Amino acid sequence: ERLVFWKWTSGSNLALVTATSVFHWGLDATSEPVKVFDRHQTLGPNTQIITYKVSPDNKWCVIGGISAGAGGTVNGNLQLYSVEKKVSQPLQGHGAAFATIKLPGRDDPAQVLVFHEKKAEAPPNDHKFFVMEVGRDPSRGPPFRI
């Protein structure tokens, strides 16, 4: 399969994105690339992949791409993937990143996904910015979200 995007996710791991899948390649001389997940249909063949990130705990991945929209607009699509649960969530937006933050009143750090949402069918100036915690153990309370 043709490689369409690649990015270092750490000093020893290379992410390889093909037309249909995402692989991680641990560069320890003996390993082969390992398929992590399939690209969601919203990141189809007419989408140019522009970003790929892995959470600090390596349990979450987000891939993002752009494609031509109606009337000359640029559509953005993201795919959030849980490595542990092996499930994806498609999101509409142009940028995303992971961070670990300290929240007032909590002993445990919060691992968050920060992303810019812009839905294709929304008016031109209808943008939203989200910060949502990923991977929080429900027994420790609700996840942080703004």
N, CA, C and O atoms as a GROMACS GRO file, in nm:
protein
  584
    1GLU      N    1   0.084  -0.119   0.000
    1GLU     CA    2   0.000   0.000   0.000
    1GLU      C    3   0.088   0.124   0.000
    1GLU      O    4   0.193   0.128   0.065
    2ARG      N    5   0.045   0.225  -0.072
    2ARG     CA    6   0.122   0.348  -0.086
    2ARG      C    7   0.121   0.429   0.044
    2ARG      O    8   0.016   0.448   0.105
    3LEU      N    9   0.237   0.476   0.084
    3LEU     CA   10   0.252   0.561   0.201
    3LEU      C   11   0.209   0.703   0.164
    3LEU      O   12   0.256   0.758   0.065
    4VAL      N   13   0.117   0.764   0.244
    4VAL     CA   14   0.071   0.899   0.215
    4VAL      C   15   0.115   1.001   0.319
    4VAL      O   16   0.109   1.122   0.294
    5PHE      N   17   0.159   0.954   0.438
    5PHE     CA   18   0.201   1.045   0.544
    5PHE      C   19   0.283   0.965   0.645
    5PHE      O   20   0.256   0.847   0.666
    6TRP      N   21   0.381   1.028   0.706
    6TRP     CA   22   0.456   0.965   0.813
    6TRP      C   23   0.496   1.070   0.914
    6TRP      O   24   0.507   1.188   0.881
    7LYS      N   25   0.516   1.026   1.038
    7LYS     CA   26   0.556   1.119   1.144
    7LYS      C   27   0.617   1.042   1.260
    7LYS      O   28   0.569   0.935   1.297
    8TRP      N   29   0.724   1.098   1.316
    8TRP     CA   30   0.780   1.041   1.437
    8TRP      C   31   0.682   1.069   1.550
    8TRP      O   32   0.638   1.183   1.567
    9THR      N   33   0.647   0.967   1.629
    9THR     CA   34   0.560   0.987   1.745
    9THR      C   35   0.640   0.982   1.874
    9THR      O   36   0.590   1.019   1.981
   10SER      N   37   0.763   0.939   1.864
   10SER     CA   38   0.858   0.939   1.976
   10SER      C   39   0.997   0.921   1.915
   10SER      O   40   1.012   0.913   1.793
   11GLY      N   41   1.096   0.914   2.001
   11GLY     CA   42   1.232   0.894   1.952
   11GLY      C   43   1.255   0.757   1.891
   11GLY      O   44   1.356   0.735   1.824
   12SER      N   45   1.163   0.663   1.915
   12SER     CA   46   1.182   0.528   1.864
   12SER      C   47   1.060   0.470   1.791
   12SER      O   48   1.057   0.351   1.763
   13ASN      N   49   0.962   0.553   1.762
   13ASN     CA   50   0.842   0.504   1.692
   13ASN      C   51   0.806   0.595   1.576
   13ASN      O   52   0.800   0.717   1.590
   14LEU      N   53   0.783   0.532   1.462
   14LEU     CA   54   0.745   0.604   1.342
   14LEU      C   55   0.602   0.563   1.305
   14LEU      O   56   0.573   0.444   1.295
   15ALA      N   57   0.515   0.661   1.285
   15ALA     CA   58   0.379   0.633   1.240
   15ALA      C   59   0.379   0.640   1.088
   15ALA      O   60   0.433   0.734   1.029
   16LEU      N   61   0.319   0.541   1.025
   16LEU     CA   62   0.309   0.533   0.880
   16LEU      C   63   0.161   0.529   0.842
   16LEU      O   64   0.087   0.442   0.889
   17VAL      N   65   0.118   0.623   0.760
   17VAL     CA   66  -0.022   0.629   0.719
   17VAL      C   67  -0.031   0.595   0.572
   17VAL      O   68   0.036   0.655   0.487
   18THR      N   69  -0.114   0.496   0.542
   18THR     CA   70  -0.139   0.458   0.403
   18THR      C   71  -0.278   0.509   0.364
   18THR      O   72  -0.344   0.578   0.442
   19ALA      N   73  -0.321   0.475   0.245
   19ALA     CA   74  -0.452   0.519   0.198
   19ALA      C   75  -0.566   0.464   0.283
   19ALA      O   76  -0.674   0.523   0.286
   20THR      N   77  -0.544   0.353   0.353
   20THR     CA   78  -0.653   0.292   0.429
   20THR      C   79  -0.622   0.265   0.576
   20THR      O   80  -0.715   0.240   0.653
   21SER      N   81  -0.496   0.269   0.618
   21SER     CA   82  -0.461   0.225   0.753
   21SER      C   83  -0.351   0.310   0.815
   21SER      O   84  -0.285   0.389   0.747
   22VAL      N   85  -0.333   0.291   0.947
   22VAL     CA   86  -0.225   0.355   1.022
   22VAL      C   87  -0.142   0.246   1.087
   22VAL      O   88  -0.197   0.155   1.150
   23PHE      N   89  -0.011   0.256   1.072
   23PHE     CA   90   0.084   0.160   1.128
   23PHE      C   91   0.179   0.231   1.222
   23PHE      O   92   0.208   0.350   1.204
   24HIS      N   93   0.229   0.160   1.322
   24HIS     CA   94   0.338   0.208   1.406
   24HIS      C   95   0.456   0.115   1.385
   24HIS      O   96   0.441  -0.007   1.378
   25TRP      N   97   0.572   0.175   1.374
   25TRP     CA   98   0.694   0.098   1.350
   25TRP      C   99   0.795   0.132   1.459
   25TRP      O  100   0.857   0.238   1.455
   26GLY      N  101   0.810   0.041   1.554
   26GLY     CA  102   0.913   0.056   1.657
   26GLY      C  103   1.047   0.026   1.593
   26GLY      O  104   1.068  -0.082   1.539
   27LEU      N  105   1.137   0.119   1.600
   27LEU     CA  106   1.262   0.105   1.526
   27LEU      C  107   1.370   0.036   1.606
   27LEU      O  108   1.476   0.093   1.634
   28ASP      N  109   1.343  -0.088   1.643
   28ASP     CA  110   1.440  -0.167   1.719
   28ASP      C  111   1.498  -0.276   1.630
   28ASP      O  112   1.498  -0.392   1.671
   29ALA      N  113   1.544  -0.246   1.519
   29ALA     CA  114   1.615  -0.334   1.425
   29ALA      C  115   1.547  -0.467   1.390
   29ALA      O  116   1.574  -0.521   1.283
   30THR      N  117   1.461  -0.520   1.475
   30THR     CA  118   1.398  -0.650   1.445
   30THR      C  119   1.249  -0.640   1.418
   30THR      O  120   1.187  -0.738   1.377
   31SER      N  121   1.189  -0.524   1.441
   31SER     CA  122   1.043  -0.515   1.429
   31SER      C  123   0.998  -0.478   1.288
   31SER      O  124   1.073  -0.420   1.208
   32GLU      N  125   0.876  -0.515   1.261
   32GLU     CA  126   0.808  -0.478   1.137
   32GLU      C  127   0.698  -0.379   1.174
   32GLU      O  128   0.657  -0.376   1.290
   33PRO      N  129   0.650  -0.297   1.080
   33PRO     CA  130   0.537  -0.209   1.110
   33PRO      C  131   0.415  -0.291   1.154
   33PRO      O  132   0.388  -0.398   1.099
   34VAL      N  133   0.343  -0.239   1.254
   34VAL     CA  134   0.224  -0.306   1.309
   34VAL      C  135   0.103  -0.218   1.282
   34VAL      O  136   0.104  -0.099   1.313
   35LYS      N  137  -0.001  -0.278   1.224
   35LYS     CA  138  -0.123  -0.203   1.197
   35LYS      C  139  -0.192  -0.169   1.329
   35LYS      O  140  -0.217  -0.257   1.412
   36VAL      N  141  -0.222  -0.040   1.348
   36VAL     CA  142  -0.288   0.006   1.469
   36VAL      C  143  -0.438   0.018   1.446
   36VAL      O  144  -0.517  -0.027   1.529
   37PHE      N  145  -0.477   0.079   1.334
   37PHE     CA  146  -0.619   0.093   1.302
   37PHE      C  147  -0.639   0.128   1.155
   37PHE      O  148  -0.546   0.169   1.086
   38ASP      N  149  -0.762   0.111   1.111
   38ASP     CA  150  -0.801   0.152   0.976
   38ASP      C  151  -0.850   0.296   0.979
   38ASP      O  152  -0.912   0.340   1.076
   39ARG      N  153  -0.823   0.368   0.872
   39ARG     CA  154  -0.873   0.505   0.860
   39ARG      C  155  -1.025   0.502   0.846
   39ARG      O  156  -1.081   0.416   0.778
   40HIS      N  157  -1.091   0.596   0.911
   40HIS     CA  158  -1.236   0.609   0.904
   40HIS      C  159  -1.275   0.656   0.764
   40HIS      O  160  -1.196   0.722   0.696
   41GLN      N  161  -1.397   0.623   0.722
   41GLN     CA  162  -1.443   0.660   0.588
   41GLN      C  163  -1.445   0.812   0.566
   41GLN      O  164  -1.438   0.857   0.452
   42THR      N  165  -1.454   0.891   0.674
   42THR     CA  166  -1.450   1.037   0.659
   42THR      C  167  -1.310   1.087   0.621
   42THR      O  168  -1.293   1.202   0.583
   43LEU      N  169  -1.211   0.999   0.632
   43LEU     CA  170  -1.074   1.031   0.590
   43LEU      C  171  -1.042   0.949   0.466
   43LEU      O  172  -0.938   0.883   0.458
   44GLY      N  173  -1.132   0.954   0.370
   44GLY     CA  174  -1.123   0.873   0.249
   44GLY      C  175  -1.016   0.917   0.151
   44GLY      O  176  -0.929   0.997   0.184
   45PRO      N  177  -1.023   0.864   0.028
   45PRO     CA  178  -0.917   0.884  -0.071
   45PRO      C  179  -0.899   1.030  -0.117
   45PRO      O  180  -0.793   1.064  -0.169
   46ASN      N  181  -1.001   1.114  -0.099
   46ASN     CA  182  -0.987   1.255  -0.140
   46ASN      C  183  -0.941   1.345  -0.026
   46ASN      O  184  -0.948   1.467  -0.036
   47THR      N  185  -0.895   1.284   0.082
   47THR     CA  186  -0.849   1.359   0.199
   47THR      C  187  -0.697   1.360   0.205
   47THR      O  188  -0.633   1.256   0.194
   48GLN      N  189  -0.641   1.478   0.222
   48GLN     CA  190  -0.497   1.492   0.240
   48GLN      C  191  -0.468   1.489   0.390
   48GLN      O  192  -0.514   1.576   0.463
   49ILE      N  193  -0.393   1.390   0.435
   49ILE     CA  194  -0.358   1.379   0.577
   49ILE      C  195  -0.256   1.488   0.610
   49ILE      O  196  -0.156   1.505   0.540
   50ILE      N  197  -0.284   1.563   0.718
   50ILE     CA  198  -0.195   1.673   0.755
   50ILE      C  199  -0.142   1.663   0.898
   50ILE      O  200  -0.051   1.737   0.936
   51THR      N  201  -0.198   1.570   0.978
   51THR     CA  202  -0.149   1.559   1.115
   51THR      C  203  -0.175   1.420   1.171
   51THR      O  204  -0.268   1.350   1.130
   52TYR      N  205  -0.090   1.380   1.265
   52TYR     CA  206  -0.108   1.256   1.338
   52TYR      C  207  -0.041   1.273   1.473
   52TYR      O  208   0.075   1.314   1.480
   53LYS      N  209  -0.113   1.241   1.580
   53LYS     CA  210  -0.059   1.257   1.716
   53LYS      C  211  -0.092   1.133   1.798
   53LYS      O  212  -0.190   1.064   1.772
   54VAL      N  213  -0.008   1.106   1.897
   54VAL     CA  214  -0.029   0.998   1.991
   54VAL      C  215  -0.024   1.059   2.132
   54VAL      O  216   0.060   1.144   2.161
   55SER      N  217  -0.116   1.014   2.218
   55SER     CA  218  -0.122   1.067   2.354
   55SER      C  219   0.003   1.030   2.433
   55SER      O  220   0.073   0.935   2.398
   56PRO      N  221   0.032   1.105   2.540
   56PRO     CA  222   0.152   1.076   2.620
   56PRO      C  223   0.156   0.933   2.674
   56PRO      O  224   0.265   0.878   2.691
   57ASP      N  225   0.040   0.871   2.701
   57ASP     CA  226   0.039   0.734   2.752
   57ASP      C  227   0.030   0.630   2.641
   57ASP      O  228   0.020   0.510   2.668
   58ASN      N  229   0.033   0.674   2.516
   58ASN     CA  230   0.028   0.587   2.398
   58ASN      C  231  -0.102   0.507   2.386
   58ASN      O  232  -0.104   0.404   2.317
   59LYS      N  233  -0.209   0.551   2.451
   59LYS     CA  234  -0.336   0.479   2.446
   59LYS      C  235  -0.437   0.544   2.352
   59LYS      O  236  -0.544   0.487   2.328
   60TRP      N  237  -0.405   0.660   2.299
   60TRP     CA  238  -0.495   0.733   2.210
   60TRP      C  239  -0.418   0.786   2.091
   60TRP      O  240  -0.302   0.826   2.103
   61CYS      N  241  -0.484   0.787   1.976
   61CYS     CA  242  -0.426   0.843   1.854
   61CYS      C  243  -0.529   0.934   1.790
   61CYS      O  244  -0.649   0.912   1.803
   62VAL      N  245  -0.482   1.036   1.722
   62VAL     CA  246  -0.571   1.121   1.643
   62VAL      C  247  -0.503   1.150   1.510
   62VAL      O  248  -0.386   1.188   1.505
   63ILE      N  249  -0.579   1.131   1.404
   63ILE     CA  250  -0.531   1.160   1.269
   63ILE      C  251  -0.623   1.266   1.210
   63ILE      O  252  -0.743   1.265   1.235
   64GLY      N  253  -0.566   1.355   1.131
   64GLY     CA  254  -0.646   1.462   1.072
   64GLY      C  255  -0.611   1.487   0.928
   64GLY      O  256  -0.496   1.472   0.885
   65GLY      N  257  -0.714   1.528   0.853
   65GLY     CA  258  -0.693   1.557   0.712
   65GLY      C  259  -0.787   1.665   0.663
   65GLY      O  260  -0.882   1.702   0.731
   66ILE      N  261  -0.759   1.714   0.544
   66ILE     CA  262  -0.842   1.816   0.481
   66ILE      C  263  -0.884   1.769   0.342
   66ILE      O  264  -0.816   1.689   0.278
   67SER      N  265  -0.997   1.823   0.299
   67SER     CA  266  -1.047   1.792   0.164
   67SER      C  267  -1.125   1.913   0.114
   67SER      O  268  -1.166   1.999   0.191
   68ALA      N  269  -1.146   1.917  -0.017
   68ALA     CA  270  -1.220   2.027  -0.079
   68ALA      C  271  -1.367   2.017  -0.041
   68ALA      O  272  -1.427   1.909  -0.049
   69GLY      N  273  -1.424   2.130  -0.001
   69GLY     CA  274  -1.566   2.136   0.032
   69GLY      C  275  -1.642   2.216  -0.071
   69GLY      O  276  -1.584   2.266  -0.168
   70ALA      N  277  -1.770   2.229  -0.049
   70ALA     CA  278  -1.856   2.304  -0.141
   70ALA      C  279  -1.817   2.452  -0.142
   70ALA      O  280  -1.783   2.510  -0.038
   71GLY      N  281  -1.824   2.513  -0.259
   71GLY     CA  282  -1.798   2.656  -0.271
   71GLY      C  283  -1.656   2.698  -0.238
   71GLY      O  284  -1.634   2.811  -0.196
   72GLY      N  285  -1.560   2.607  -0.256
   72GLY     CA  286  -1.421   2.642  -0.231
   72GLY      C  287  -1.378   2.636  -0.085
   72GLY      O  288  -1.267   2.678  -0.053
   73THR      N  289  -1.462   2.584   0.002
   73THR     CA  290  -1.424   2.571   0.143
   73THR      C  291  -1.330   2.452   0.162
   73THR      O  292  -1.316   2.367   0.075
   74VAL      N  293  -1.266   2.450   0.277
   74VAL     CA  294  -1.178   2.339   0.312
   74VAL      C  295  -1.241   2.265   0.430
   74VAL      O  296  -1.259   2.321   0.538
   75ASN      N  297  -1.275   2.139   0.407
   75ASN     CA  298  -1.331   2.056   0.514
   75ASN      C  299  -1.218   1.990   0.591
   75ASN      O  300  -1.118   1.947   0.533
   76GLY      N  301  -1.235   1.981   0.722
   76GLY     CA  302  -1.139   1.912   0.807
   76GLY      C  303  -1.206   1.795   0.877
   76GLY      O  304  -1.317   1.808   0.928
   77ASN      N  305  -1.139   1.683   0.878
   77ASN     CA  306  -1.189   1.565   0.947
   77ASN      C  307  -1.081   1.505   1.034
   77ASN      O  308  -0.964   1.499   0.995
   78LEU      N  309  -1.122   1.462   1.153
   78LEU     CA  310  -1.031   1.400   1.249
   78LEU      C  311  -1.087   1.263   1.286
   78LEU      O  312  -1.208   1.240   1.278
   79GLN      N  313  -1.000   1.174   1.326
   79GLN     CA  314  -1.040   1.044   1.376
   79GLN      C  315  -0.966   1.020   1.506
   79GLN      O  316  -0.843   1.010   1.509
   80LEU      N  317  -1.042   1.012   1.615
   80LEU     CA  318  -0.986   0.980   1.746
   80LEU      C  319  -0.996   0.829   1.764
   80LEU      O  320  -1.103   0.772   1.743
   81TYR      N  321  -0.886   0.765   1.802
   81TYR     CA  322  -0.884   0.620   1.814
   81TYR      C  323  -0.832   0.578   1.951
   81TYR      O  324  -0.728   0.627   1.995
   82SER      N  325  -0.905   0.488   2.019
   82SER     CA  326  -0.862   0.430   2.145
   82SER      C  327  -0.788   0.299   2.116
   82SER      O  328  -0.847   0.204   2.064
   83VAL      N  329  -0.662   0.294   2.150
   83VAL     CA  330  -0.581   0.175   2.127
   83VAL      C  331  -0.632   0.059   2.214
   83VAL      O  332  -0.637  -0.055   2.168
   84GLU      N  333  -0.669   0.088   2.339
   84GLU     CA  334  -0.716  -0.016   2.430
   84GLU      C  335  -0.852  -0.074   2.388
   84GLU      O  336  -0.870  -0.195   2.385
   85LYS      N  337  -0.946   0.015   2.356
   85LYS     CA  338  -1.082  -0.030   2.323
   85LYS      C  339  -1.100  -0.064   2.176
   85LYS      O  340  -1.199  -0.127   2.138
   86LYS      N  341  -1.004  -0.024   2.095
   86LYS     CA  342  -1.009  -0.048   1.950
   86LYS      C  343  -1.135   0.010   1.885
   86LYS      O  344  -1.201  -0.055   1.805
   87VAL      N  345  -1.166   0.133   1.923
   87VAL     CA  346  -1.281   0.204   1.866
   87VAL      C  347  -1.239   0.343   1.822
   87VAL      O  348  -1.148   0.404   1.878
   88SER      N  349  -1.308   0.392   1.720
   88SER     CA  350  -1.282   0.525   1.665
   88SER      C  351  -1.401   0.617   1.683
   88SER      O  352  -1.515   0.572   1.692
   89GLN      N  353  -1.371   0.745   1.689
   89GLN     CA  354  -1.475   0.846   1.689
   89GLN      C  355  -1.438   0.950   1.584
   89GLN      O  356  -1.335   1.016   1.597
   90PRO      N  357  -1.521   0.967   1.480
   90PRO     CA  358  -1.493   1.071   1.382
   90PRO      C  359  -1.534   1.207   1.437
   90PRO      O  360  -1.635   1.220   1.506
   91LEU      N  361  -1.454   1.308   1.407
   91LEU     CA  362  -1.480   1.446   1.448
   91LEU      C  363  -1.460   1.534   1.326
   91LEU      O  364  -1.380   1.502   1.238
   92GLN      N  365  -1.531   1.646   1.321
   92GLN     CA  366  -1.509   1.741   1.212
   92GLN      C  367  -1.428   1.857   1.267
   92GLN      O  368  -1.471   1.927   1.359
   93GLY      N  369  -1.311   1.878   1.211
   93GLY     CA  370  -1.224   1.985   1.258
   93GLY      C  371  -1.092   1.984   1.185
   93GLY      O  372  -1.065   1.896   1.104
   94HIS      N  373  -1.010   2.084   1.216
   94HIS     CA  374  -0.886   2.102   1.142
   94HIS      C  375  -0.760   2.080   1.224
   94HIS      O  376  -0.651   2.072   1.166
   95GLY      N  377  -0.769   2.071   1.353
   95GLY     CA  378  -0.647   2.055   1.431
   95GLY      C  379  -0.675   1.990   1.564
   95GLY      O  380  -0.782   2.009   1.621
   96ALA      N  381  -0.578   1.912   1.614
   96ALA     CA  382  -0.594   1.843   1.741
   96ALA      C  383  -0.457   1.817   1.803
   96ALA      O  384  -0.357   1.806   1.733
   97ALA      N  385  -0.456   1.807   1.935
   97ALA     CA  386  -0.333   1.775   2.008
   97ALA      C  387  -0.370   1.715   2.143
   97ALA      O  388  -0.479   1.738   2.194
   98PHE      N  389  -0.279   1.638   2.199
   98PHE     CA  390  -0.295   1.583   2.334
   98PHE      C  391  -0.208   1.661   2.429
   98PHE      O  392  -0.103   1.715   2.391
   99ALA      N  393  -0.252   1.668   2.555
   99ALA     CA  394  -0.173   1.731   2.660
   99ALA      C  395  -0.210   1.667   2.793
   99ALA      O  396  -0.319   1.611   2.808
  100THR      N  397  -0.120   1.676   2.888
  100THR     CA  398  -0.148   1.634   3.024
  100THR      C  399  -0.147   1.759   3.109
  100THR      O  400  -0.050   1.835   3.109
  101ILE      N  401  -0.258   1.781   3.183
  101ILE     CA  402  -0.272   1.904   3.262
  101ILE      C  403  -0.307   1.870   3.406
  101ILE      O  404  -0.358   1.762   3.436
  102LYS      N  405  -0.278   1.963   3.496
  102LYS     CA  406  -0.313   1.950   3.637
  102LYS      C  407  -0.437   2.035   3.660
  102LYS      O  408  -0.439   2.154   3.629
  103LEU      N  409  -0.541   1.973   3.716
  103LEU     CA  410  -0.666   2.043   3.742
  103LEU      C  411  -0.680   2.074   3.891
  103LEU      O  412  -0.645   1.991   3.974
  104PRO      N  413  -0.731   2.192   3.924
  104PRO     CA  414  -0.751   2.225   4.066
  104PRO      C  415  -0.847   2.125   4.131
  104PRO      O  416  -0.950   2.089   4.072
  105GLY      N  417  -0.814   2.080   4.251
  105GLY     CA  418  -0.900   1.990   4.325
  105GLY      C  419  -0.886   1.843   4.289
  105GLY      O  420  -0.960   1.759   4.341
  106ARG      N  421  -0.792   1.811   4.202
  106ARG     CA  422  -0.770   1.670   4.166
  106ARG      C  423  -0.626   1.632   4.190
  106ARG      O  424  -0.534   1.709   4.163
  107ASP      N  425  -0.607   1.509   4.242
  107ASP     CA  426  -0.469   1.461   4.264
  107ASP      C  427  -0.410   1.406   4.136
  107ASP      O  428  -0.289   1.415   4.114
  108ASP      N  429  -0.495   1.347   4.052
  108ASP     CA  430  -0.445   1.282   3.930
  108ASP      C  431  -0.441   1.380   3.813
  108ASP      O  432  -0.527   1.468   3.802
  109PRO      N  433  -0.342   1.366   3.727
  109PRO     CA  434  -0.336   1.454   3.609
  109PRO      C  435  -0.445   1.417   3.509
  109PRO      O  436  -0.493   1.304   3.507
  110ALA      N  437  -0.484   1.513   3.429
  110ALA     CA  438  -0.585   1.490   3.326
  110ALA      C  439  -0.517   1.487   3.190
  110ALA      O  440  -0.444   1.579   3.154
  111GLN      N  441  -0.540   1.380   3.116
  111GLN     CA  442  -0.491   1.370   2.979
  111GLN      C  443  -0.604   1.417   2.888
  111GLN      O  444  -0.712   1.358   2.887
  112VAL      N  445  -0.580   1.523   2.813
  112VAL     CA  446  -0.687   1.584   2.735
  112VAL      C  447  -0.655   1.584   2.586
  112VAL      O  448  -0.539   1.586   2.543
  113LEU      N  449  -0.763   1.582   2.508
  113LEU     CA  450  -0.756   1.606   2.365
  113LEU      C  451  -0.809   1.747   2.344
  113LEU      O  452  -0.918   1.780   2.389
  114VAL      N  453  -0.732   1.829   2.278
  114VAL     CA  454  -0.772   1.965   2.244
  114VAL      C  455  -0.793   1.966   2.094
  114VAL      O  456  -0.705   1.927   2.018
  115PHE      N  457  -0.913   2.014   2.051
  115PHE     CA  458  -0.934   2.018   1.907
  115PHE      C  459  -1.027   2.131   1.867
  115PHE      O  460  -1.111   2.177   1.944
  116HIS      N  461  -1.009   2.173   1.744
  116HIS     CA  462  -1.088   2.279   1.682
  116HIS      C  463  -1.194   2.211   1.597
  116HIS      O  464  -1.164   2.134   1.506
  117GLU      N  465  -1.321   2.242   1.627
  117GLU     CA  466  -1.430   2.182   1.551
  117GLU      C  467  -1.486   2.283   1.451
  117GLU      O  468  -1.516   2.398   1.486
  118LYS      N  469  -1.500   2.239   1.328
  118LYS     CA  470  -1.564   2.318   1.223
  118LYS      C  471  -1.641   2.220   1.137
  118LYS      O  472  -1.583   2.149   1.054
  119LYS      N  473  -1.773   2.218   1.157
  119LYS     CA  474  -1.856   2.125   1.081
  119LYS      C  475  -1.878   2.179   0.940
  119LYS      O  476  -1.896   2.299   0.920
  120ALA      N  477  -1.875   2.088   0.843
  120ALA     CA  478  -1.886   2.126   0.702
  120ALA      C  479  -2.015   2.201   0.672
  120ALA      O  480  -2.015   2.293   0.590
  121GLU      N  481  -2.124   2.164   0.737
  121GLU     CA  482  -2.254   2.226   0.708
  121GLU      C  483  -2.281   2.352   0.792
  121GLU      O  484  -2.385   2.416   0.774
  122ALA      N  485  -2.190   2.387   0.881
  122ALA     CA  486  -2.209   2.503   0.969
  122ALA      C  487  -2.180   2.633   0.895
  122ALA      O  488  -2.106   2.634   0.797
  123PRO      N  489  -2.238   2.745   0.943
  123PRO     CA  490  -2.206   2.876   0.885
  123PRO      C  491  -2.056   2.904   0.894
  123PRO      O  492  -1.988   2.848   0.980
  124PRO      N  493  -2.003   2.990   0.806
  124PRO     CA  494  -1.858   3.015   0.798
  124PRO      C  495  -1.790   3.050   0.931
  124PRO      O  496  -1.677   3.008   0.954
  125ASN      N  497  -1.855   3.126   1.017
  125ASN     CA  498  -1.789   3.168   1.142
  125ASN      C  499  -1.828   3.083   1.262
  125ASN      O  500  -1.804   3.124   1.376
  126ASP      N  501  -1.888   2.968   1.240
  126ASP     CA  502  -1.931   2.881   1.349
  126ASP      C  503  -1.821   2.780   1.380
  126ASP      O  504  -1.821   2.668   1.328
  127HIS      N  505  -1.727   2.821   1.464
  127HIS     CA  506  -1.615   2.736   1.505
  127HIS      C  507  -1.626   2.711   1.655
  127HIS      O  508  -1.675   2.797   1.728
  128LYS      N  509  -1.581   2.596   1.700
  128LYS     CA  510  -1.579   2.566   1.844
  128LYS      C  511  -1.443   2.508   1.880
  128LYS      O  512  -1.376   2.446   1.798
  129PHE      N  513  -1.405   2.530   2.003
  129PHE     CA  514  -1.279   2.481   2.056
  129PHE      C  515  -1.312   2.390   2.174
  129PHE      O  516  -1.382   2.432   2.266
  130PHE      N  517  -1.264   2.268   2.173
  130PHE     CA  518  -1.294   2.172   2.277
  130PHE      C  519  -1.168   2.127   2.350
  130PHE      O  520  -1.060   2.114   2.291
  131VAL      N  521  -1.183   2.105   2.479
  131VAL     CA  522  -1.082   2.041   2.561
  131VAL      C  523  -1.156   1.929   2.634
  131VAL      O  524  -1.242   1.956   2.717
  132MET      N  525  -1.123   1.803   2.602
  132MET     CA  526  -1.195   1.693   2.666
  132MET      C  527  -1.096   1.586   2.712
  132MET      O  528  -1.004   1.548   2.641
  133GLU      N  529  -1.120   1.541   2.835
  133GLU     CA  530  -1.034   1.439   2.892
  133GLU      C  531  -1.061   1.304   2.827
  133GLU      O  532  -1.177   1.268   2.804
  134VAL      N  533  -0.956   1.230   2.799
  134VAL     CA  534  -0.969   1.096   2.740
  134VAL      C  535  -0.904   0.995   2.834
  134VAL      O  536  -0.800   1.020   2.893
  135GLY      N  537  -0.968   0.880   2.846
  135GLY     CA  538  -0.910   0.770   2.920
  135GLY      C  539  -0.926   0.776   3.070
  135GLY      O  540  -0.859   0.701   3.141
  136ARG      N  541  -1.012   0.863   3.122
  136ARG     CA  542  -1.028   0.872   3.268
  136ARG      C  543  -1.106   0.751   3.319
  136ARG      O  544  -1.208   0.713   3.261
  137ASP      N  545  -1.059   0.693   3.427
  137ASP     CA  546  -1.128   0.583   3.493
  137ASP      C  547  -1.259   0.638   3.552
  137ASP      O  548  -1.254   0.728   3.636
  138PRO      N  549  -1.375   0.586   3.510
  138PRO     CA  550  -1.503   0.639   3.560
  138PRO      C  551  -1.518   0.630   3.712
  138PRO      O  552  -1.594   0.708   3.770
  139SER      N  553  -1.448   0.537   3.777
  139SER     CA  554  -1.458   0.525   3.922
  139SER      C  555  -1.393   0.645   3.994
  139SER      O  556  -1.416   0.666   4.113
  140ARG      N  557  -1.314   0.722   3.920
  140ARG     CA  558  -1.246   0.839   3.979
  140ARG      C  559  -1.324   0.968   3.957
  140ARG      O  560  -1.280   1.075   4.000
  141GLY      N  561  -1.439   0.958   3.892
  141GLY     CA  562  -1.522   1.075   3.869
  141GLY      C  563  -1.537   1.103   3.722
  141GLY      O  564  -1.476   1.037   3.638
  142PRO      N  565  -1.621   1.204   3.690
  142PRO     CA  566  -1.646   1.235   3.548
  142PRO      C  567  -1.523   1.296   3.481
  142PRO      O  568  -1.441   1.360   3.546
  143PRO      N  569  -1.511   1.276   3.350
  143PRO     CA  570  -1.398   1.336   3.278
  143PRO      C  571  -1.413   1.487   3.268
  143PRO      O  572  -1.524   1.540   3.264
  144PHE      N  573  -1.301   1.555   3.264
  144PHE     CA  574  -1.297   1.700   3.247
  144PHE      C  575  -1.336   1.735   3.105
  144PHE      O  576  -1.296   1.667   3.010
  145ARG      N  577  -1.413   1.842   3.090
  145ARG     CA  578  -1.454   1.884   2.955
  145ARG      C  579  -1.493   2.031   2.956
  145ARG      O  580  -1.569   2.076   3.042
  146ILE      N  581  -1.440   2.106   2.859
  146ILE     CA  582  -1.486   2.244   2.839
  146ILE      C  583  -1.503   2.269   2.690
  146ILE      O  584  -1.541   2.378   2.650
   0.00000   0.00000   0.00000
